[in-house]
Amino acid sequence: MPITRPRAAIFDLDGTIIDNMVLHAEAFALFAVRHGLPAPTRADRAKLDGRRNSEIFPVLFGREMPRDEWLAHEHEKEALYRELSRGRLTPVAGLTALLGRLAARRIAVALATSAPELNVAHTLGELGLTDTFPTIVRGDQVARGKPAPDVFLEASRRVNVPPGECVVFEDAPMGITAARAAGMRVVAMTTSFTAAQFEALDDPPDLACRDFDAFLALANW
């Protein structure tokens, strides 16, 4: 079903504007070997992708974890990701065209991500998009991470557009659930999960697209 033109477009980062989750999986696999942990499975990813590291590492280690410990694990794993991804990142097809169309129509754009600050800067820099998103909200800047709606509601507040007039682009079930809880329309990117997996959610997205070219063909903005 086509999505009418919104007043704001809010993008997730990993797996959404860039198809990089395989690189995160590589980084997690290396991290798991170092710490004697099993590598996360696809089922694990469905439960963890989109969450903040403060929530991911206690699950991986199977115990409660103080802030200084999960931060140390975050720094280790995310440094692995940045090393693995350097020079290997390209935007999802159609992103540049969509961003150009949004700018031409004066539709506000924002980034709402669970990624830590260093990863956000690294990934946007690798993509040449450092100055593209004037509004960036990270999961560590709000009270609750995805699947709670906080990061999307904060992005809506910062761009001064009501949630019902925002559209969210997301690749993870946790993110879809968060955007729906925020009262926003949602486009699922099938870079990480299938359209069928999204349709099985209690509150599925409005659309599921393989990339932004496919979305633009359907949206007719």
C-alpha positions in Angstrom: 0.0 0.0 0.0 1.6 3.3 -1.0 2.5 5.7 1.7 1.4 9.3 1.3 4.1 12.0 1.5 5.1 12.7 5.1 6.4 15.8 6.7 9.4 14.0 8.1 11.4 10.8 7.2 13.2 9.1 10.1 15.9 6.6 9.2 17.5 3.8 11.2 21.3 3.5 10.5 22.6 -0.1 10.5 20.9 -2.4 8.0 18.7 0.4 6.8 20.7 3.1 5.0 23.5 0.6 4.7 23.4 -3.1 4.3 26.1 -3.8 6.9 24.6 -6.3 9.3 26.8 -9.1 8.0 29.8 -7.0 9.1 28.3 -6.6 12.6 27.8 -10.4 12.6 31.5 -10.9 11.7 32.5 -8.6 14.5 30.3 -10.4 17.0 31.7 -13.7 15.9 35.2 -12.6 16.5 34.2 -11.1 19.9 32.4 -14.4 20.8 35.6 -16.4 20.1 37.7 -14.1 22.2 35.3 -14.5 25.1 34.4 -18.2 24.7 30.8 -17.4 23.8 28.6 -19.0 21.1 28.2 -16.8 18.0 24.8 -15.2 17.9 22.3 -17.1 15.7 19.7 -15.7 13.3 17.1 -16.3 16.0 19.3 -14.4 18.5 19.6 -11.5 16.0 15.8 -11.3 15.6 15.7 -10.6 19.4 18.8 -8.4 19.6 19.1 -6.4 16.4 18.1 -2.9 17.0 18.7 -3.0 20.8 21.3 -1.0 22.6 24.5 -2.6 23.6 23.6 -2.1 27.3 20.9 -4.7 26.7 22.7 -6.9 24.2 25.8 -7.8 26.2 24.0 -9.0 29.3 21.9 -11.3 27.1 25.1 -12.7 25.3 26.8 -13.3 28.6 23.6 -14.5 30.3 23.9 -12.3 33.4 23.4 -8.8 34.8 26.3 -6.5 33.9 27.4 -3.2 35.4 27.8 -0.2 33.1 31.6 -0.2 33.1 31.7 -3.9 32.0 29.2 -3.6 29.1 30.9 -0.4 28.0 34.2 -2.2 27.8 32.6 -4.9 25.7 31.0 -2.3 23.5 34.3 -0.6 22.8 35.9 -3.9 21.9 33.2 -5.2 19.6 32.5 -1.9 17.9 36.2 -1.3 17.3 36.2 -4.7 15.5 33.2 -3.6 13.4 34.8 -0.3 12.4 38.0 -2.1 11.5 36.2 -4.7 9.4 33.9 -2.2 7.7 36.5 0.5 6.8 36.4 0.9 3.0 33.6 -1.6 2.6 30.5 0.5 3.1 28.2 1.7 0.4 24.6 3.1 0.8 21.6 1.0 0.0 20.5 1.5 -3.6 18.3 4.5 -4.1 19.2 6.3 -0.8 20.9 9.2 -2.6 17.8 9.6 -4.9 15.4 9.5 -1.9 17.4 12.0 0.1 17.5 14.3 -2.9 13.7 14.0 -3.3 13.1 14.7 0.4 15.3 17.8 0.3 13.6 19.1 -2.9 10.2 18.7 -1.2 11.5 20.2 2.1 10.6 17.0 4.0 12.6 16.9 7.3 15.0 14.0 7.8 16.4 12.5 10.9 18.5 9.5 12.0 17.3 7.4 15.0 19.6 4.6 15.9 20.8 2.3 18.6 24.4 2.6 17.3 27.0 4.2 19.7 28.4 7.6 18.8 31.7 6.5 17.3 29.9 4.1 15.0 27.5 6.7 13.8 30.4 9.1 12.9 32.3 6.2 11.3 29.5 4.9 9.2 28.3 8.3 8.0 31.8 9.3 7.2 32.4 6.1 5.2 29.2 6.8 3.2 30.1 10.5 2.7 26.9 11.5 4.5 28.4 13.3 7.5 26.4 16.5 7.0 23.2 14.8 5.5 21.3 14.3 8.7 20.9 17.5 10.7 19.0 15.6 13.4 20.6 12.5 14.9 19.1 10.7 18.0 20.9 7.8 19.5 19.5 5.1 21.8 21.9 6.2 24.6 20.3 9.6 24.6 16.8 8.5 25.6 15.4 6.7 28.6 14.5 3.4 26.8 15.9 1.6 23.8 14.0 -0.1 21.0 11.4 -1.7 21.0 10.3 1.2 23.2 9.4 4.2 21.0 11.6 6.8 22.8 14.2 7.3 20.1 11.6 7.9 17.4 9.5 10.1 19.5 12.6 12.2 20.3 13.4 12.5 16.6 9.8 13.6 16.0 10.1 16.2 18.7 13.4 17.6 17.4 12.2 18.0 13.8 8.9 19.5 15.2 6.7 17.1 13.2 3.9 15.1 14.9 4.5 11.3 15.0 1.6 10.6 12.8 3.1 12.7 10.0 6.5 10.9 10.1 7.5 7.8 8.2 10.2 5.5 9.6 12.6 3.3 7.5 13.8 0.3 9.6 15.4 -3.1 9.0 14.8 -4.9 12.4 11.7 -6.3 14.1 12.6 -4.4 17.3 12.8 -1.2 15.3 9.5 -1.8 13.5 7.8 -2.4 16.9 9.3 0.8 18.3 8.2 2.9 15.3 4.7 1.5 15.5 4.6 2.2 19.2 5.5 5.8 18.4 2.4 6.0 16.1 4.4 6.3 12.9 4.1 4.8 9.5 6.8 2.3 8.8 8.7 1.0 5.8 10.7 -2.2 6.5 13.9 -2.7 4.6 14.5 -6.4 3.8 18.3 -6.2 4.1 18.3 -8.2 7.3 15.0 -10.0 7.6 12.4 -11.2 5.1 9.1 -9.5 4.3 7.3 -12.6 5.7 9.1 -12.2 9.0 7.9 -8.6 9.2 4.3 -9.6 8.3 4.3 -12.0 11.2 4.8 -9.1 13.7 1.8 -8.1 15.8 1.8 -4.7 14.1 3.5 -5.2 10.8 5.0 -2.3 8.6 3.0 -0.5 5.9 5.5 -1.6 3.3 8.5 -4.0 2.9 11.1 -3.1 0.3 14.4 -4.5 -0.7 15.9 -1.0 -1.2 15.1 2.7 -1.7 14.8 2.4 -5.4 11.9 -0.1 -4.9 10.4 2.2 -2.3 10.4 5.2 -4.6 8.8 3.2 -7.4 6.0 2.3 -5.0 5.7 5.6 -3.1 5.3 7.9 -6.2 6.3 10.9 -4.2 
